[in-house]
Amino acid sequence: MVKIIHPSDAKDLNLPGRKSLEIVSNAIGSAQVTLRLVEIPVATPGESPRNPHRHNDFEECMYVLSGQGATRTAEGEAKVVAGDTILVPAGELHLTRNTGDTPLRMLCFFPTATCTEQK
């Protein structure tokens, strides 16, 4: 059966340094995927940066809806803008930050119904 998920059904994950709304996951009835809407605010002077994280058992795919930012991995940093897609391999330590003057908004997809981060 098809399930329609309304914005009010999304769960706010209260993750540090960003607003992360879980739209689809096992908590909402998914058997195999997680989908999140993430908004990273404009950095403020003196703000401590978030720490990188990884997902050991699955990839992460992020589609940039609006804003601009940079994704950092062990290989370096890559700039991203609206329309770009970021594919992070399983187990890769990564961090995406806002480098612009408007919020950075992304859809984040994980091929698992239960998504966790490891440091």
Stockholm file with secondary structure:
# STOCKHOLM 1.0

chainA/1-119         MVKIIHPSDAKDLNLPGRKSLEIVSNAIGSAQVTLRLVEIPVATPGESPRNPHRHNDFEECMYVLSGQGATRTAEGEAKVVAGDTILVPAGELHLTRNTGDTPLRMLCFFPTATCTEQK
#=GR chainA/1-119 SS CCCCCCGGGCEECCCTTSEEEEEESGGGTCSSCEEEEEEECCCCTTCCCCCCBBCTTSCEEEEEEESEEEEEETTEEEEEETTCEEEECTTCCBEEEECSSSCEEEEEEESSSSCCCBC
#=GC SS_cons         CCCCCCGGGCEECCCTTSEEEEEESGGGTCSSCEEEEEEECCCCTTCCCCCCBBCTTSCEEEEEEESEEEEEETTEEEEEETTCEEEECTTCCBEEEECSSSCEEEEEEESSSSCCCBC
//
